[in-house]
Amino acid sequence: MNKTALITGVTGQDGSYLSNLLIGKGYEVHGTVRRSSSINTYRIDDLISKHQDSGNFQLHYSDLMDSSSINTLVQTIQPDEIYNLAAQSHVMVSFQNPIYTTQTGTLGSLSLLESIRYLDKDVKFYQASSSEMFGGKLREPLNESSPFDPRSPYAASKVFAHNMTKMYRDSYEMFCTNGILFNHESPLRGQTFVTRKITRALGRIVLGIQEKLTLGNLDASRDWGFAGDYVEGMWKMLQHNDPDDWILATGETHTVKEFLEIAFDHFNLDWEKYILTSEKYYRPNEVEYLLGDYSKAKKDLNWEPQTSFSELVKMMANSDLELAKRDKVLLDEKLLTPTWEHPKY
C-alpha cells in the first residue's frame, strides 16, 4: 500500500522538490496553502497539472496558526509522514516582522505535534530546523551537539520548534525528527535570498536590461548546497529505524564574494564592475560564518551532497539567464515594466 505524506509549506522551494521526490517514490502527497487573495503556486504548477486529477497530489487550505484547521486536516488525511516546512523563512524579514515570524515558527510546529499526539495512528514527523540556530560565532564545523546561539527572530523560533520536537519525541515516544539544514539553494529559491538575488540580476545584466546590483555583507560565509539533494536527506530521516536529529550540509563554506566570482565568471564578466554594497542590506545582528559537519547523516542515513558549490552556482545562473530572456521579450513588446532598476535590487 502506498504511503501518504502531508507537507506544510508545499509551495516553497523545498516543498516543490520534496513533492516531486515523494511522488516519484509512489507516495500520495498532500500540501497546505494559506487562503489569501493571491496564491503563488508557480513552483508546483507542473505537479498540479500532472497529478491532481489522479489524486497523487492534492492541495488543502490550512493555516499553521489555526490549530483547529491543522487538527482537522491531519485527522482527515491520516498521513504516514508529515514534513513541516512552513515558516516565514527570510532572516532579514524576521527582524521587520518578529511577531508573525515567531508565531508561524512556533505555534505551527506545536499544532502539528499535538495533532499527531492524539491521532490513533503512528505518524512520522519531520521538523525543518536551520543552521541559523547556531548563530555563526564559532569558526569550526558544527555538529548535532554544537550549542545554539540564535541571532534573529527566525533563528529563535526555530530553536523553540526544534526543542519542542525533541520533547515530544522523548515524552510521548513519537517518531519526531529534526533536520538541521544548512543553506540550500536552487533555481526555485526565493528572489529575496542573496544567492537568487545575484543570479536573477546576473541574467538581466548579461542581456543589458539591468546595470547594477546592490548587496550587503560580501564576506558573510555560508555552507551552501543544492535543495534537490537535501530533500532526499529529509526523506531518509523518516525511513531510519529510530528518530533522531541530523545535520545536512556540504562540509564547505564559501563567502558571498566567492558566489559572485563563480557566477559572473561563468558568463565572462567581472563582478566588481556591477556590484555595489550598502549597509542598508546588512542584518541588525549579522551571522558571519556557518560550516556544517554532516558525518552523522553520512553514517546513519548514507546521505551526502551530490552537487558541488560551483555546479550549484552555474545551475542557478543558467536558469536565471533563461528567465531574463523571457523578461527581455516582454520588455521589447512593452508587456513588462522594468521594476528591477537600481537601487531597488
N, C-alpha and C positions, 0 to 999 in steps of 0.2 A: 504494500500500500504506500502511495506517495506521501511524503511529508508536507505539512503546511507551515508556512512561515509568515509572521507579521513583522513588517518593517515600518517603524516610525521615521519620518524624515525621508520618505522614499523618493521625493522629487529632487533631492540633493545629489551631489557628486557620488558619494559612497552608496546612497540608496539605489542609484541607477546601475552602478557596476555590480552591486550585490544582487540586485534583482535578476540581472542577466545571468550571473553565475548560478543562482539557485534554480532558475527556470531550466537552465541547461542540465541541471542535475535531477530534473524531474519534479521539483517542488511546485506546489500551488502557492503563489505569493500574493499576500495582501499588504497594501500600503496605506498609510494615513496621509491625508491632506487637510489643511485647515480651510474652512469655508471663509472665503473673502471675495471682494469684488473682482479680484484678478488672481487666478491660479496659474502659476508658472510650471508647466509640465514638459518643457521642451527637452529636458534630459531623458524623459521616459516616453516620449510620443511614439517611438518605434515599438516599445513594449506594449503600449496601449493598443496600437493598430494590429499588432501580430497576435496578441494573446488574450485580450479582454473578452472577446466573444467566446473563446474556449473555456473561460473560467480560470485559466492558469495565472492570470494577473488581474487583480481586482483592487480598485481604489475605494476608500471609505472616508467620509468626512468625520474628523475627530480632532479634538484639541487636547494636548497633554495637560493643560491646566484645568480641564474639566474631567475630574476623576470618574464621574458617573458615566460619561461617554466612553472613557477608556475601559472601564469595567464591563460595560455592555458589549463593547466590541470584542474584548477578549473572550467573554462568555459565549458570544455568538460564533466566532471563528474557531475557537478551541484549537489554537495553534500548537504545533510541536516545538517551535522555536520562535523567540521574539528577539529582534535586534533593535535596540533603542539608539537610533542615530539622530533623532530630532534635537535641535538646540539652536539658540542664537549663537552661531559659531565664530563670528568675527571678533577678534580680541579688541581692536580699537573701538568698535561699536559698543562693546560691553562697558566701556568707560562712559559712553554717552547715554546708554540705556541700562544701567546696572540692575534696576528692579526687574525689568522684563527678562533680562538675561538670566538673572538668578532664579526667577520663578520657573522659567521653562527648563532650566538645567537641573533644578532640584525637585520640584513638585511633580514634574513629568515622570522621572525615573521612579519616584516613590509611588505614584499612582499605578504604574505598571507592576512594580514588585508586590503591592497589596493585591492587585487583581490576580496575579499568579498564585499568591499565597492561599487565596480562598477558592481557587479553581480545582475542581475534582479531577485533576489530570496532572501528570508530570510534564512540566514545561521547562525548556532550557532557555536561559535569559542571557543576552549579551548587552553589556553597557559600554558605550563608547567613551572611554576615558581619553585623556590627552597629555601629551608631553609638556604642555604649558603648566601642568600641575607642579612640575619640578622647579620652576622659577628661573632657571638659566644662570645661576650664580656659580655652580660647580663646573669647572672646565675639565670634566672627565666623563667617561662613558657611564650613562645612567642605567641602572637595572631595576628590577621589581622591588628591591629593598632600599633604594635611594630615597632620601627624605623629600617630602613635598614642601614647597615654599611658593604658593600661588601669588602671582603679582598682578592679577587682574580680576575683575568680577567674573569673567568667563572661567578662568582657572579655578577660582574659589568654588564656583558652583559645581565644577567637575570633580573637585576633591570630595565635596559632600556626596554626590551621586556615587562616586567610587566607594566611599566608606560605607554608605548605606547598602550597596550591593554586597559587599563583604559581610556586613552584619546580618543581612537576610540569609546569606549562604550558611553562615555559622549558626545562627539562631534557629532556623527553620529547616535546615538540611535541604535547601533548594539548590538547584543547579544554576548558579549565578556566576558569570564570568565578567571580568573587566579586561578590555583590550586597550592597553595604553599605547596609542598610536602616535608616532612622531609624524611630522608634517608629510602629508601625502597629496600629491598634485596630479593633474591630468588636464586634457583639453576641456573637461567638464567642470573644472574648478571655477568658483565664482569670480567675477571680474573685479571685485574689490580686493581680492587677495594679491599680494605683491607679485607672485610668480605669474599669475594670469594677467595682471595689470601690465607687466613687462611684455609678455608675448603678444597680447592684444594690441598694444601700442606699436610694437615692432612690425607687425604685419602692415599696419597703416603707414608707418614710416617708410618701409620698403616700397610701397606704392605711391608715396608722395602725398598722402592725404592727412598726414599729421607730421609736425615738425619736432616737437619736444615732448619729453615726459618728465614729470617731477616726482621724486621719490623721497623717502625719509632716510633712515639709517642704512647705509650700504655695507656696513661692517657687521651687521647682525648675522649670526651664523646658525644655520639650521641643518638638521638631518632630514633631507628631502627624498622621498620615494614615490613610486607610482601607485596611485589609488587602486588600479586594477589588480596589482599584486597583493595589496593589503586586505582587500575584501575576502580573498581566499583564506587568509590567516584568521579572519573573523569566523568564517565557517568552520575551520579546523578546530577552533577553540570549543565550539559546541559539539564536535564529534569526539572530543577527548573523553577518556573514561571518567575523569574526575574534574570538577570545576576548579578554576584557579584564575590567576591574573597573569597576563603575558604582555611583554613589550614587543611591538613590531616596529622595526627601524631598519636602516641600511648599514649602520656602523661607520658612516662617514658624515662629516659636517662640512658645509660649504657656505660661503658668505653670499649676500645678495649681489655683491660685485662680481663674484665668480659666475653666478647665474647670468648676469648681464653679458659678461665676456663671451660665454659659450653661445648664448642666444644671438647676439649681434654678429659674432664671428661666423656663425652658420650662414649668414647672408652677406659676408664680406664687408661688414660695416664696423666702424669704430664707435663703440657705445658712448665714449666720452664726448662725442660731438652732439649727442642727442639727449643726454640725461642731465637734469638739474636736481638739486637737493634742497629741501626746505625743512626746517624744524617743525613746521606745521604738521608734518606727517610722522613725527616721532611719537611713540607711545608715552603716556604720562609716567609709566614705570616699565622701562624697556627690559625685555628679555634678550640678553646679549648672545647666549651660546647654548645650544642643545645638541646632544650627541647620545644616541641610544645604543644599548647593548642587547641584541636580540638572541643571544646564545640560548636562553631558556626556551624560546619558541622554536629554535632550530632543533634542540634536543628533544623536546616533548612533542612537538607538532610536525616535525620535519618540514618546517617552513623557513624560507629565506627569500629575500627580494630577487626578482629576476631581471629588473630593468635598471640600468646604470643611470647615474646622475646626468651624464651627457646625453644619453638616449632619451631621457625624460624631457630635458630642455628642448632638444631638437623636435621631439614629437609635438610638444606644445607649440613651438614656433611654426612648424609646418601647418598645423591645424588652423592657427590663427591667421596665417597668410591666406589660406583659402577663404576664411571668413571675411578678411579685409577685401578680397577680390569681389565678393558679393556686395560689400559696402560700397565699393567703388562704382559698380554698375548702377546701384540705386542712386548714388550721388550724381553720376553723369546724367541719369534720367530725371534728376531733381525729385526723386521719391523719398529721399532721406536727407535730414538736416544734419550738418556736421556738428554734433554736440560735444565732441571729444577734444576740441581745440584746447591748447594750453591756456590757462593753468588748471582747468578742472581735472585733467588727468596728468 
